[in-house]
Amino acid sequence: MAKMRQKADLPTKVCAACGRPFAWRKKWTRDWPQVKYCSDRCRASKPPMAES
């Protein structure tokens, strides 16, 4: 059986919308490099992309 990790030992990022840090979650295993937002709420409130 795998040993449990402490939350402090997991990698973290800063949310692009709210600026708060968030930790790695198992459901993000395959997509961790692309994860930018800490929650669905932040992803929905992201600033609109600048038009070119």
Summary of the structure (lengths in Angstrom):
residues: 52
radius of gyration: 13.6
end to end distance: 52.4
largest distance: 52.4
contacts: 74
relative contact order: 0.22
helix: 27%
strand: 12%
